[in-house]
Amino acid sequence: MNKKIMILEPDTTAGELLVSTAKKLNFEVVGVTQVDVYETYSQELRSNLSKVMLTQFTDLYKLVRILLHLHQKIMFKSSKWI
């Protein structure tokens, strides 16, 4: 089974812990963030993320499109949601 988790803005204290724990448990970790925030990510956080989707959280329309894209193309393609 291919386990996946999506985290909206993983660059927080709890988010980094969640990302590293999920990675240790063999989850594919997808992070959703903004370009300017992603540029400040540590190398460790970047390496623990399997995929990164960039959006603008203040642009609700774009955020919904990104989340739908993740749902349809990445998160549910030949996998079971955990």
The 8 nearest C-alpha neighbors of each residue, nearest first, counted from 0:
[[1, 2, 78, 79, 77, 3, 80, 81],
 [0, 2, 78, 3, 79, 26, 27, 77],
 [3, 1, 26, 0, 27, 81, 79, 80],
 [4, 2, 27, 26, 28, 1, 74, 80],
 [3, 5, 28, 29, 27, 6, 26, 2],
 [4, 6, 29, 30, 28, 7, 3, 31],
 [7, 5, 30, 9, 8, 31, 29, 4],
 [6, 8, 31, 9, 30, 32, 5, 14],
 [7, 9, 32, 10, 31, 6, 30, 11],
 [8, 10, 14, 11, 6, 15, 7, 30],
 [11, 9, 8, 14, 15, 40, 12, 44],
 [10, 12, 14, 13, 9, 15, 8, 16],
 [11, 13, 14, 15, 16, 10, 9, 17],
 [12, 14, 16, 11, 15, 17, 9, 10],
 [13, 15, 9, 11, 17, 16, 12, 10],
 [16, 14, 18, 17, 12, 13, 9, 11],
 [15, 17, 13, 19, 14, 18, 20, 12],
 [16, 18, 14, 20, 15, 19, 21, 13],
 [19, 17, 15, 21, 16, 20, 14, 22],
 [18, 20, 22, 16, 21, 17, 15, 23],
 [21, 19, 23, 17, 22, 18, 16, 24],
 [20, 22, 24, 18, 26, 23, 19, 17],
 [21, 23, 25, 19, 26, 24, 20, 18],
 [24, 22, 20, 25, 21, 19, 26, 18],
 [23, 25, 21, 22, 26, 20, 19, 2],
 [26, 24, 22, 23, 21, 27, 2, 1],
 [27, 25, 2, 3, 21, 22, 24, 28],
 [26, 28, 3, 49, 2, 4, 29, 25],
 [27, 29, 49, 4, 48, 26, 3, 5],
 [30, 28, 5, 50, 51, 49, 48, 4],
 [29, 31, 51, 6, 5, 7, 9, 52],
 [32, 30, 7, 52, 8, 51, 53, 6],
 [31, 33, 8, 53, 54, 37, 30, 7],
 [32, 34, 54, 53, 36, 55, 35, 37],
 [33, 35, 37, 36, 53, 38, 32, 54],
 [34, 36, 38, 37, 33, 39, 32, 55],
 [35, 37, 33, 38, 39, 34, 32, 40],
 [38, 36, 34, 40, 39, 35, 33, 32],
 [37, 39, 36, 35, 40, 34, 41, 33],
 [40, 38, 37, 36, 41, 35, 10, 34],
 [41, 39, 37, 38, 44, 45, 42, 10],
 [40, 42, 44, 43, 45, 39, 38, 46],
 [41, 43, 45, 44, 46, 40, 47, 39],
 [44, 42, 46, 41, 45, 47, 40, 48],
 [43, 45, 47, 41, 46, 42, 40, 48],
 [46, 44, 42, 48, 43, 47, 41, 40],
 [45, 47, 43, 44, 48, 42, 49, 41],
 [48, 46, 44, 45, 43, 22, 19, 49],
 [49, 47, 28, 45, 46, 50, 29, 30],
 [48, 50, 28, 27, 29, 47, 51, 46],
 [51, 49, 29, 48, 30, 28, 52, 27],
 [52, 50, 30, 29, 31, 53, 48, 49],
 [51, 53, 31, 30, 32, 54, 50, 65],
 [54, 52, 33, 32, 31, 34, 51, 55],
 [55, 53, 33, 62, 32, 56, 52, 61],
 [54, 56, 58, 33, 57, 62, 61, 53],
 [55, 57, 58, 62, 54, 59, 33, 32],
 [56, 58, 55, 59, 62, 61, 54, 60],
 [59, 57, 55, 56, 61, 60, 62, 54],
 [58, 60, 62, 61, 57, 63, 56, 55],
 [59, 61, 63, 62, 58, 64, 65, 57],
 [60, 62, 64, 63, 58, 59, 65, 54],
 [63, 61, 59, 65, 64, 60, 54, 56],
 [62, 64, 66, 60, 65, 61, 67, 59],
 [63, 65, 61, 67, 62, 66, 68, 60],
 [66, 64, 68, 62, 63, 67, 61, 69],
 [65, 67, 69, 63, 68, 64, 70, 62],
 [68, 66, 70, 64, 69, 65, 63, 71],
 [67, 69, 65, 71, 66, 70, 72, 64],
 [70, 68, 73, 66, 67, 72, 71, 74],
 [69, 71, 67, 74, 68, 72, 75, 73],
 [70, 72, 68, 69, 67, 75, 73, 74],
 [73, 71, 69, 68, 76, 70, 74, 75],
 [72, 74, 69, 76, 75, 70, 71, 68],
 [73, 75, 70, 69, 76, 72, 3, 71],
 [76, 74, 78, 73, 70, 77, 71, 79],
 [75, 77, 78, 73, 72, 74, 71, 70],
 [78, 76, 75, 79, 1, 74, 73, 0],
 [79, 77, 75, 1, 76, 80, 0, 2],
 [78, 80, 81, 75, 1, 2, 0, 77],
 [81, 79, 78, 75, 3, 2, 74, 4],
 [80, 2, 79, 3, 4, 1, 78, 26]]
